[in-house]
Amino acid sequence: MADYASLIAKQDTPLTEEEQHKAGQAISGDMDEEHKAFARTLKELVDRGEIHPLKPHTFLKMDVYEKLPERWQEQTDLALVNISSLLKDIVEFWVSKETPDSSPQLQTMIEHLWQMKQRIEEHYDVFKF
């Protein structure tokens, strides 16, 4: 069986601009209840101003964070950069009129966020969400 690159190279007709645009759009689809609940929690925290995607330290339970060993504060700070970027993408997905409210892409973004948080939360429950 031919690999993906060779199949693409053999494509006779290039995609039109419209076809390319459509191929890049998020598709609508149901998400697991756990993902929906987490998305609702995040949305409520953002809407209430308790967390802000561009202010990563708002994600933290500061009383827990301040008691962390220095090594874990540094690891948490590094994770915050990626978590903030992903949370910003998730929020943009919600507010966009171009994307569905429920989507496999959104579910995947939430799973990535969980994985990032879990690396720290296996040791310390430092995040608000």
N, C-alpha and C positions, 0 to 999 in steps of 0.2 A: 504494500500500500504506500502510495506517495505521501511525503510529508506535506505539512500545511504550506510551507514557503514555495515548494515546487507547484502546488495546486494554484496558488495565487499568481505565480509567475506565468502560468499557462492560461490564465483567464483571458478570453478573447475580447470581451467588451468591458471597458472600465465602467465603474459605477457613476451614475450621474450625480451631480451635486445634491439633488433632492434625495436620491437613494442613500448617499453617504450621510446626510443629515438624519434621515429616518433610522439608519442603522445605529447611530449614536444616541438615540433617545432611550430614556428609561421606559421599561414596560410595566404595565399595571399587573399586579398579582397579589394574592393574599399573603400575609405574613403570619408566622406563628404567634399565638396569643402572648407568649413571653416577650417577643420582640415588640409587639404592639404596646404592651403595658410599659415597657422600658422607654419606648419612644414618647408615650404620653407623659411619663414622669419627667423626661428631659425637657419636653415642650413646656410643661407647667413650670419647671424651675427657671427656664429662660424667660417665659412670659412674666413671671413674678419678679424677675431681676435678681434672683438668688444666685444664678450663674450667668456668666457672659462669655460667649465663645472666644472673644478677643482678650479676655482677662483670665488667664489660666488659674491664677491663685483663688479665684472665686469657686473653683471646683472642689477645693479642699476643706476638710474639717480642720480648721486651724488649730484647735486644741489638741488634736491628734498629731498633726504635722509638726508642731513646735516641739513635741516630746520625742520625735523620731531621732534615732542616732544620725549623725551627720552623713554617713554613707547612704542611708535610706532617704534622707532629705534630698541629696544630690540625685539619686536614682529617680525619685519622684519628680524633681524639677525637670529632668531629661524627658520623662514620660509625658509631662504636661505639654511640652511643645507639640508632640504628635497627637495627643488627645485633643488639644485645642484646635489643631488643623482639621482633624476628622469631625469634631463637633461642629465646626464652622461649615463644613461640607454638608453635614446632616441638616443643619438649620436652613441652609440655602436650598436644599432639596425640598424641605417642607414648604418654604415660602414661595418657591417658584411656581408659576402658573403653567410651566412647561412639563412638570413632573407629576406623577400620580401620588395620591396620599399613601398608598400601600404598594410596595414594589419589592421584588427580589433584590434589587440593587440596594435599597434602603436597608433591608434585612442584613445584607452582607456588610454594609458599613457599620451597623450596630454590632455585629459579631466581632469585627475588627476592634471596635471600641472596647468591647468586653475583654478581649484578649490583652489589650494594652493595660487596662486597669487591673486585670487579674494578676499580672506579674508583680504588682506592688501589693495588691490586696490579699495575696496568699500569706503575706507577712503582717500587714497593717491595714486596717479599715480606715483609710484616710480620705476617700472621696465621698462627696455628698450624694452621688448617684450610683 
